[in-house]
Amino acid sequence: MQAEDKRRISAELTGDDAVRAEVMATMLRIGSGPDKSMTKLERDTAFVQLAMSALERVIDETRVATGSGYPSASQVQDFLDRKARSKEVGSGETYSI
């Protein structure tokens, strides 16, 4: 029997980042409704799994936009910044968490 791959990710968020994470988890209803019995570890795991799925999508979009097969973290951040600026200009609205 093959052992399951595991990776522990540990992060301590403080200040605005901690508040942003709580707001996002609340907006996504992680740990509420039918998931009310989730432990903190299960809620954090669900949050990180969703964040990883979103990051995979952004990496793919960055690859297409930059032509880079393996974009760096700074290239992904630049792509996100440009995308946010164009969204602000295009809609006249700004979004922040």
DRENDO-1510 file (C-alpha; in Angstrom, 1 decimal, always signed):
<recs>
REC; n; res; u; v; w
REC; 1; MET; +0.0; +0.0; +0.0 .
REC; 2; GLN; +1.4; +3.4; -1.0 .
REC; 3; ALA; +1.6; +6.1; +1.6 .
REC; 4; GLU; -0.5; +9.3; +1.0 .
REC; 5; ASP; +1.5; +12.3; +0.0 .
REC; 6; LYS; +1.3; +15.0; +2.7 .
REC; 7; ARG; +2.6; +18.5; +2.9 .
REC; 8; ARG; +2.1; +20.7; +6.0 .
REC; 9; ILE; +1.9; +24.4; +5.3 .
REC; 10; SER; +2.3; +26.7; +8.3 .
REC; 11; ALA; +1.8; +30.4; +8.2 .
REC; 12; GLU; +1.1; +33.0; +10.7 .
REC; 13; LEU; -0.9; +35.9; +9.4 .
REC; 14; THR; -1.0; +39.2; +11.3 .
REC; 15; GLY; -2.6; +42.5; +11.0 .
REC; 16; ASP; -4.4; +43.3; +7.7 .
REC; 17; ASP; -3.5; +39.9; +6.2 .
REC; 18; ALA; -5.2; +38.1; +9.2 .
REC; 19; VAL; -8.3; +40.2; +8.8 .
REC; 20; ARG; -8.4; +39.6; +5.0 .
REC; 21; ALA; -8.2; +35.9; +5.5 .
REC; 22; GLU; -11.0; +35.9; +8.1 .
REC; 23; VAL; -13.2; +38.1; +5.8 .
REC; 24; MET; -12.6; +35.8; +2.8 .
REC; 25; ALA; -13.3; +32.6; +4.8 .
REC; 26; THR; -16.5; +34.2; +6.1 .
REC; 27; MET; -17.5; +35.4; +2.6 .
REC; 28; LEU; -17.0; +31.9; +1.3 .
REC; 29; ARG; -18.9; +30.4; +4.3 .
REC; 30; ILE; -16.0; +28.1; +5.2 .
REC; 31; GLY; -16.9; +26.5; +8.5 .
REC; 32; SER; -20.6; +27.6; +8.5 .
REC; 33; GLY; -23.9; +26.0; +7.5 .
REC; 34; PRO; -23.4; +22.2; +6.9 .
REC; 35; ASP; -19.7; +22.6; +7.5 .
REC; 36; LYS; -20.3; +24.1; +11.0 .
REC; 37; SER; -18.7; +21.0; +12.7 .
REC; 38; MET; -15.4; +21.5; +10.9 .
REC; 39; THR; -12.3; +21.8; +13.0 .
REC; 40; LYS; -9.9; +24.8; +12.7 .
REC; 41; LEU; -7.5; +22.5; +10.8 .
REC; 42; GLU; -10.3; +21.4; +8.4 .
REC; 43; ARG; -11.3; +25.0; +7.8 .
REC; 44; ASP; -7.8; +26.1; +7.2 .
REC; 45; THR; -7.2; +23.2; +4.9 .
REC; 46; ALA; -10.4; +24.0; +2.9 .
REC; 47; PHE; -9.2; +27.7; +2.7 .
REC; 48; VAL; -5.7; +26.7; +1.4 .
REC; 49; GLN; -7.1; +24.2; -1.1 .
REC; 50; LEU; -9.3; +26.9; -2.6 .
REC; 51; ALA; -6.5; +29.4; -2.6 .
REC; 52; MET; -4.2; +26.8; -4.4 .
REC; 53; SER; -6.9; +26.2; -7.1 .
REC; 54; ALA; -7.2; +30.0; -7.6 .
REC; 55; LEU; -3.4; +30.3; -7.8 .
REC; 56; GLU; -3.1; +27.6; -10.4 .
REC; 57; ARG; -5.6; +29.4; -12.5 .
REC; 58; VAL; -3.7; +32.7; -12.2 .
REC; 59; ILE; -0.4; +31.0; -13.0 .
REC; 60; ASP; -2.0; +29.6; -16.2 .
REC; 61; GLU; -3.3; +33.1; -17.1 .
REC; 62; THR; +0.2; +34.5; -16.4 .
REC; 63; ARG; +1.8; +31.9; -18.7 .
REC; 64; VAL; -0.5; +32.9; -21.5 .
REC; 65; ALA; +0.0; +36.6; -20.9 .
REC; 66; THR; +3.8; +36.5; -20.6 .
REC; 67; GLY; +4.7; +33.6; -22.7 .
REC; 68; SER; +6.7; +32.2; -19.8 .
REC; 69; GLY; +6.4; +28.5; -19.2 .
REC; 70; TYR; +7.3; +28.9; -15.6 .
REC; 71; PRO; +6.5; +32.5; -14.4 .
REC; 72; SER; +8.1; +33.7; -11.2 .
REC; 73; ALA; +6.2; +34.9; -8.2 .
REC; 74; SER; +7.1; +38.5; -9.1 .
REC; 75; GLN; +5.7; +37.9; -12.7 .
REC; 76; VAL; +2.5; +36.5; -11.2 .
REC; 77; GLN; +2.2; +39.5; -8.8 .
REC; 78; ASP; +2.8; +41.9; -11.7 .
REC; 79; PHE; +0.2; +40.2; -13.8 .
REC; 80; LEU; -2.3; +40.5; -10.9 .
REC; 81; ASP; -1.5; +44.1; -10.3 .
REC; 82; ARG; -2.0; +44.9; -14.0 .
REC; 83; LYS; -5.2; +43.0; -14.1 .
REC; 84; ALA; -6.5; +44.9; -11.0 .
REC; 85; ARG; -5.5; +48.3; -12.5 .
REC; 86; SER; -7.3; +47.5; -15.8 .
REC; 87; LYS; -10.4; +46.3; -13.9 .
REC; 88; GLU; -10.4; +49.6; -11.9 .
REC; 89; VAL; -10.1; +51.7; -15.1 .
REC; 90; GLY; -12.6; +49.6; -17.0 .
REC; 91; SER; -15.4; +49.6; -14.4 .
REC; 92; GLY; -14.7; +52.9; -12.6 .
REC; 93; GLU; -15.0; +50.8; -9.3 .
REC; 94; THR; -12.4; +49.6; -7.0 .
REC; 95; TYR; -12.5; +46.5; -4.9 .
REC; 96; SER; -10.6; +45.8; -1.7 .
REC; 97; ILE; -10.8; +43.4; +1.2 .
</recs>
